[in-house]
């Protein structure tokens, strides 16, 4: 605003200076001409005192012509200054508007570029952290017996992080490009010490460090998957940057109404890793109404990471442990289910799950094989992937309706969940539409309704 105003004032001053210069030039033409006319008339009088009246008339006429010419020059100069001024003002305004528009466009483009870079960085962290947690949990499962508590904790981490990855994919689908980087919290009430212990366990078997834990039970209201991310980032950074066989202290207690988590290591953190890792952790913690910081330790080398979250002082009357849906009861009647899915792993696992719940399941890899199985087995329910090779799920549904009418319940399973895809599924004859990864409880409920 200030720069534009100064530019306009400077242009106005230049135009005023030009106008004065032209007027001075016009006036400069009047003065010498008048002076010359007066000298000429005086010279004529002295040279011939006996000038007759006609000669005097000619001299007067000469003076009038000179005066008229001077006046004409003055008027032309003034008009020229006005004409010069008008286009200058017009050109200056148009140029200012063009420059303003160019500046706004450049700023908008720079803002979009920044948002894109921030989104890609956030997405990278969003994907990297759950993948890291999954890798650690798999490492534990490979090393420990199935009945151990650590094995169970690792299995729960895998479940949570798999759900979290599915939510990331769903957010990307809904947002298109997900340029906003919006993070949605799905809070529940749980004991933070359990999550900390599970995160340390996931790292303990893959590192040579000595982990010393002092964990008090503190309830928090938070998103368990996001807290797994935070803990994996903080503890993983401490393990990566600490010397082998060094001590890492992890303490959790309630202090001044907060759950205070402190992680002390003996590392000299790199600036890049601290900046990048802490930025994501800070964002997630702030979304939970907390705060965090990193500072050098005063008693030894290394740093202390501190995280505070609002603590829940008293549990609610109802059971406040993290709730999971109870397993679906076995159906009173077995359903004959036809499963049509071209992905071998997905088909086999879903078939085993449905069989474990007491249903009779036949499976096919494509639509044509599915139609043959339907003709042979007369299923009550068909669970059909839309993206089948050759004949897709929509064509399969129309063919099933022609063959079996409405005696079979058709359930579409697809990675596309927009309203347009739901509408297309309904028009093709599907009774329900589920997006991948499939909510097993929802699927079992739809089968039970059939």
TAZIRA-V366083 format. One record per pair of residues at least 12 apart in sequence whose C-alpha atoms are under 10 Angstrom apart, sorted by the first residue. I is the first residue (numbers start at 0). J is the second residue. Records with the same first field share a line. If there is no record, write none. Layout:
I=J ; J
//
This chain:
3=95 ; 98 ; 99
6=91 ; 95
7=88 ; 91 ; 92 ; 95
10=87 ; 88 ; 91
11=84 ; 87 ; 88 ; 91
13=84 ; 87
14=80 ; 81 ; 83 ; 84 ; 85 ; 87 ; 88
15=80 ; 84
17=80 ; 83 ; 84
18=76 ; 77 ; 78 ; 79 ; 80 ; 81 ; 82 ; 83 ; 84
19=76 ; 77 ; 80
20=76 ; 80
21=73 ; 75 ; 76 ; 77 ; 78 ; 79 ; 80 ; 81
22=72 ; 73 ; 74 ; 75 ; 76 ; 77 ; 78 ; 79 ; 80
23=73 ; 76 ; 77
24=72 ; 73 ; 76 ; 77
25=69 ; 70 ; 71 ; 72 ; 73 ; 74 ; 75 ; 76 ; 77
26=69 ; 70 ; 72 ; 73 ; 74 ; 76 ; 77
27=69 ; 72 ; 73
28=65 ; 66 ; 68 ; 69 ; 70 ; 71 ; 72 ; 73
29=65 ; 66 ; 67 ; 68 ; 69 ; 70 ; 71 ; 72 ; 73
30=66 ; 69
31=65 ; 69
32=62 ; 64 ; 65 ; 66 ; 68 ; 69
33=62 ; 63 ; 65 ; 66 ; 68 ; 69
34=62 ; 65
35=62 ; 65
36=58 ; 59 ; 61 ; 62 ; 63 ; 64 ; 65 ; 66
37=58 ; 59 ; 62
39=58 ; 61 ; 62
40=55 ; 58 ; 59 ; 61 ; 62
41=58
43=55 ; 58
44=58
111=178
114=178 ; 179 ; 180
115=176 ; 177 ; 178 ; 179 ; 180
116=178
117=178 ; 179 ; 180
118=176 ; 177 ; 178 ; 179 ; 180 ; 181
119=177 ; 178 ; 180
120=180 ; 275 ; 279
121=180 ; 181 ; 275 ; 278 ; 279
122=167 ; 171 ; 177 ; 178 ; 180
124=228 ; 232 ; 275 ; 276 ; 279
125=163 ; 164 ; 167 ; 180 ; 182 ; 225 ; 228 ; 279
126=163 ; 164 ; 167 ; 168 ; 228
127=228 ; 232
128=160 ; 164 ; 225 ; 227 ; 228 ; 229 ; 230 ; 231 ; 232 ; 235
129=156 ; 157 ; 159 ; 160 ; 161 ; 162 ; 163 ; 164 ; 224 ; 225 ; 227 ; 228 ; 231 ; 232
130=157 ; 160 ; 161 ; 164 ; 228
131=160 ; 201 ; 228 ; 231 ; 232 ; 235
132=153 ; 156 ; 157 ; 159 ; 160 ; 161 ; 198 ; 201 ; 202 ; 227 ; 228 ; 230 ; 231 ; 232 ; 235
133=153 ; 154 ; 156 ; 157 ; 158 ; 159 ; 160 ; 161 ; 201
134=153 ; 157 ; 201
135=153 ; 156 ; 157 ; 198 ; 200 ; 201 ; 202 ; 203 ; 204 ; 205 ; 231
136=149 ; 150 ; 151 ; 152 ; 153 ; 154 ; 155 ; 156 ; 157 ; 197 ; 198 ; 200 ; 201 ; 202 ; 204
137=150 ; 153 ; 154 ; 156 ; 157 ; 201
138=150 ; 153 ; 201 ; 202 ; 204 ; 205
139=151 ; 152 ; 153 ; 154 ; 200 ; 201 ; 202 ; 203 ; 204 ; 205
140=152 ; 153 ; 154 ; 201
142=204
143=204
148=197
149=196 ; 197 ; 200 ; 201
150=197 ; 200 ; 201
151=197
152=193 ; 194 ; 196 ; 197 ; 198 ; 200 ; 201
153=197 ; 198 ; 200 ; 201
155=197
156=194 ; 197 ; 198 ; 201 ; 223 ; 224 ; 227
158=224
159=223 ; 224 ; 225 ; 227
160=223 ; 224 ; 225 ; 227 ; 228
161=224 ; 436
162=224 ; 436
163=223 ; 224 ; 225 ; 228
164=224
165=435 ; 436 ; 437
166=183 ; 436
167=182 ; 183
168=414 ; 435 ; 436
169=414 ; 415 ; 416 ; 434 ; 435 ; 436
170=182 ; 183
172=414 ; 415 ; 416 ; 417
173=415 ; 416 ; 417
182=225 ; 282 ; 283 ; 286
183=222 ; 225 ; 286
184=221 ; 222 ; 223 ; 224 ; 225 ; 283 ; 286 ; 287
185=220 ; 221 ; 222 ; 223 ; 224 ; 225
186=219 ; 220 ; 221 ; 222 ; 223 ; 224 ; 225 ; 287
187=219 ; 220 ; 221 ; 222 ; 223 ; 319 ; 320 ; 321 ; 322
188=218 ; 219 ; 220 ; 221 ; 222 ; 223 ; 311 ; 314 ; 315 ; 318 ; 319 ; 320 ; 321 ; 322
189=216 ; 217 ; 218 ; 219 ; 220 ; 221 ; 222 ; 223 ; 311 ; 314 ; 319 ; 320 ; 321 ; 322
190=215 ; 216 ; 217 ; 218 ; 219 ; 220 ; 221 ; 223 ; 310 ; 311 ; 319 ; 320 ; 321
191=214 ; 215 ; 216 ; 217 ; 218 ; 219 ; 220 ; 221 ; 223 ; 226 ; 251 ; 252 ; 258 ; 260 ; 308 ; 310
192=213 ; 214 ; 215 ; 216 ; 217 ; 218 ; 219 ; 250 ; 251 ; 252 ; 258 ; 260
193=214 ; 215 ; 216 ; 217 ; 218
194=223 ; 224 ; 226 ; 227 ; 230
195=212 ; 214 ; 226 ; 227 ; 230 ; 231 ; 234 ; 249 ; 250 ; 251 ; 260
196=212 ; 213 ; 214 ; 230 ; 249
197=227 ; 230 ; 231
198=226 ; 227 ; 228 ; 229 ; 230 ; 231 ; 232 ; 233 ; 234 ; 235
199=211 ; 212 ; 230 ; 231 ; 234 ; 235 ; 249
201=231 ; 235
202=231 ; 234 ; 235 ; 238
203=238
205=238
206=235 ; 238 ; 239 ; 243 ; 244
207=238 ; 242 ; 243 ; 244 ; 245 ; 246
208=237 ; 238 ; 241 ; 242 ; 243 ; 244 ; 245 ; 246 ; 247 ; 264
209=238 ; 243 ; 244 ; 245 ; 246 ; 247 ; 248
210=238 ; 244 ; 245 ; 246 ; 247 ; 248 ; 249 ; 264
211=246 ; 247 ; 248 ; 249 ; 250 ; 262 ; 263
212=247 ; 248 ; 249 ; 250 ; 251 ; 262
213=248 ; 249 ; 250 ; 251 ; 252 ; 260 ; 261
214=249 ; 250 ; 251 ; 252 ; 253 ; 260
215=250 ; 251 ; 252 ; 253 ; 258 ; 259 ; 260
216=251 ; 252 ; 253 ; 258
217=251 ; 252 ; 253 ; 257 ; 258 ; 259 ; 309 ; 310 ; 311 ; 312 ; 313
218=253 ; 257 ; 258 ; 308 ; 309 ; 310 ; 311 ; 312 ; 313 ; 314 ; 319 ; 320
219=257 ; 258 ; 287 ; 308 ; 309 ; 310 ; 311 ; 312 ; 314
220=287 ; 308 ; 309 ; 310 ; 311
221=284 ; 286 ; 287 ; 288 ; 308 ; 309
222=283 ; 287
223=321
225=280 ; 283 ; 284 ; 287
226=280 ; 283 ; 284 ; 287
228=279 ; 280 ; 283
229=276 ; 277 ; 279 ; 280 ; 281 ; 282 ; 283 ; 284 ; 306
230=260 ; 280
231=280
232=276 ; 277 ; 279 ; 280
233=261 ; 262 ; 273 ; 276 ; 277 ; 280 ; 304 ; 305 ; 306
234=247 ; 249 ; 262 ; 263 ; 264 ; 304
235=276
236=264 ; 266 ; 268 ; 272 ; 273 ; 276 ; 277
237=262 ; 263 ; 264 ; 265 ; 266 ; 267 ; 268 ; 301 ; 302 ; 303 ; 304
238=264 ; 265 ; 266
239=266 ; 268
240=264 ; 265 ; 266 ; 267 ; 268 ; 269 ; 272 ; 301
241=264 ; 265 ; 266 ; 267 ; 268 ; 301
242=264 ; 265 ; 266 ; 267
245=264 ; 265 ; 266
246=263 ; 264 ; 265 ; 266
247=262 ; 263 ; 264 ; 265 ; 266 ; 301
248=261 ; 262 ; 263 ; 264 ; 265 ; 303
249=261 ; 262 ; 263 ; 264 ; 303 ; 304
250=262 ; 263 ; 305
251=305 ; 306 ; 307
252=307 ; 310
253=307 ; 308 ; 309 ; 310 ; 311 ; 312
254=307 ; 309 ; 310
255=309 ; 310
256=307 ; 308 ; 309 ; 310 ; 311 ; 312
257=289 ; 306 ; 307 ; 308 ; 309 ; 310 ; 311 ; 312
258=289 ; 306 ; 307 ; 308 ; 309 ; 310 ; 311 ; 312
259=289 ; 290 ; 291 ; 305 ; 306 ; 307 ; 308 ; 309 ; 310
260=291 ; 304 ; 305 ; 306 ; 307 ; 308
261=291 ; 292 ; 293 ; 303 ; 304 ; 305 ; 306 ; 307
262=293 ; 302 ; 303 ; 304 ; 305 ; 306
263=293 ; 294 ; 295 ; 296 ; 299 ; 300 ; 301 ; 302 ; 303 ; 304 ; 305
264=295 ; 296 ; 299 ; 300 ; 301 ; 302 ; 303 ; 304
265=295 ; 296 ; 299 ; 300 ; 301 ; 302 ; 303
266=295 ; 300 ; 301 ; 302 ; 303
267=295 ; 300 ; 301 ; 302
268=301 ; 302
273=293
277=291 ; 292 ; 293 ; 304
280=292 ; 306
281=306
284=306 ; 307 ; 308
285=307 ; 308
287=307 ; 308 ; 309
288=307 ; 308 ; 309
289=306 ; 307 ; 308 ; 309 ; 310
290=305 ; 306 ; 307 ; 308 ; 309
291=304 ; 305 ; 306 ; 307 ; 308
292=304 ; 305 ; 306 ; 307
293=305 ; 306
324=440
325=440
326=356 ; 439 ; 440
327=356 ; 439 ; 440 ; 441 ; 443 ; 444 ; 447
328=356 ; 357 ; 443 ; 444 ; 447
329=355 ; 356 ; 357 ; 358 ; 443 ; 447
330=356 ; 357 ; 358 ; 443 ; 444 ; 446 ; 447
331=357 ; 447
332=357 ; 358 ; 447
333=354 ; 356 ; 357 ; 358 ; 359 ; 360 ; 379 ; 446 ; 447
334=353 ; 354 ; 356 ; 357 ; 358 ; 359 ; 360 ; 378 ; 379 ; 380 ; 446 ; 447 ; 449
335=357 ; 358 ; 359 ; 360 ; 361 ; 376 ; 377 ; 378 ; 379 ; 380 ; 381 ; 407 ; 446
336=350 ; 353 ; 354 ; 358 ; 359 ; 360 ; 361 ; 362 ; 373 ; 376 ; 377 ; 378 ; 379 ; 380 ; 381 ; 382 ; 407 ; 408 ; 409 ; 446
337=350 ; 359 ; 360 ; 361 ; 362 ; 363 ; 369 ; 370 ; 372 ; 373 ; 376 ; 377 ; 378 ; 379 ; 380 ; 381 ; 382 ; 383 ; 407 ; 409
338=350 ; 353 ; 360 ; 361 ; 362 ; 363 ; 364 ; 365 ; 369 ; 372 ; 373 ; 378 ; 380 ; 381 ; 382 ; 383 ; 384 ; 410
339=361 ; 362 ; 363 ; 364 ; 365 ; 366 ; 367 ; 368 ; 369 ; 370 ; 372 ; 381 ; 382 ; 383 ; 384 ; 385 ; 387 ; 392 ; 395 ; 411 ; 412
340=362 ; 363 ; 364 ; 365 ; 366 ; 369 ; 382 ; 383 ; 384 ; 385 ; 386 ; 387 ; 388 ; 392 ; 412
341=362 ; 363 ; 364 ; 365 ; 366 ; 383 ; 384 ; 385 ; 386 ; 387 ; 388
342=364 ; 365 ; 384 ; 386 ; 387
343=363 ; 364
345=436
346=362 ; 363 ; 364 ; 384
347=362
349=362 ; 382 ; 437 ; 439
350=362
352=439 ; 443
353=439 ; 442 ; 443 ; 446
356=443
358=443 ; 446
359=378
360=376 ; 378 ; 380 ; 381
361=373 ; 376 ; 378 ; 381
362=381 ; 382 ; 383
363=383
364=384 ; 387 ; 388
365=383 ; 384 ; 386 ; 387 ; 388 ; 389 ; 390 ; 391 ; 392 ; 395
366=383 ; 384 ; 385 ; 387 ; 388 ; 389 ; 390 ; 391 ; 392 ; 393 ; 394 ; 395 ; 396 ; 398
367=388 ; 389 ; 390 ; 391 ; 395 ; 398
369=381 ; 383 ; 395 ; 399
370=395 ; 396 ; 398 ; 399 ; 402
373=399 ; 402 ; 403 ; 407
374=399 ; 402 ; 403
377=403 ; 406 ; 407
378=403 ; 406 ; 407 ; 408
379=405 ; 406 ; 407 ; 408 ; 409 ; 446 ; 449
380=406 ; 407 ; 408 ; 409 ; 410 ; 445 ; 446 ; 447 ; 449
381=396 ; 399 ; 407 ; 408 ; 409 ; 410 ; 411 ; 429 ; 446
382=408 ; 409 ; 410 ; 411 ; 412 ; 429 ; 431 ; 432 ; 433 ; 442 ; 446
383=395 ; 396 ; 409 ; 410 ; 411 ; 412 ; 413 ; 429 ; 432 ; 433
384=410 ; 411 ; 412 ; 413 ; 414 ; 433 ; 434 ; 435
385=410 ; 411 ; 412 ; 413 ; 414 ; 415 ; 420 ; 424 ; 432
386=412 ; 413 ; 414 ; 415
387=413
392=411 ; 412 ; 413 ; 424 ; 427 ; 429
393=411 ; 423 ; 424 ; 425 ; 426 ; 427 ; 428 ; 429
394=427 ; 428
395=409 ; 427 ; 428
396=409 ; 410 ; 411 ; 424 ; 425 ; 426 ; 427 ; 428 ; 429 ; 430
397=426 ; 427 ; 428 ; 429
398=427 ; 428
399=427 ; 428 ; 429
400=427 ; 428 ; 429
404=428
405=428 ; 429 ; 430
406=449
407=429 ; 430 ; 449
408=428 ; 429 ; 430 ; 431 ; 445 ; 446 ; 448 ; 449
409=424 ; 425 ; 427 ; 428 ; 429 ; 430 ; 431 ; 432 ; 445 ; 446 ; 449
410=424 ; 425 ; 428 ; 429 ; 430 ; 431 ; 432 ; 433 ; 442 ; 445 ; 446
411=424 ; 425 ; 428 ; 429 ; 430 ; 431 ; 432 ; 433 ; 434
412=424 ; 431 ; 432 ; 433 ; 434 ; 435 ; 436 ; 437 ; 442
413=432 ; 433 ; 434 ; 435 ; 436 ; 437
414=433 ; 434 ; 435 ; 436 ; 437
415=432 ; 433 ; 434 ; 435
416=432 ; 433 ; 434 ; 435
417=434
420=432
421=433 ; 434
430=445
431=445
//
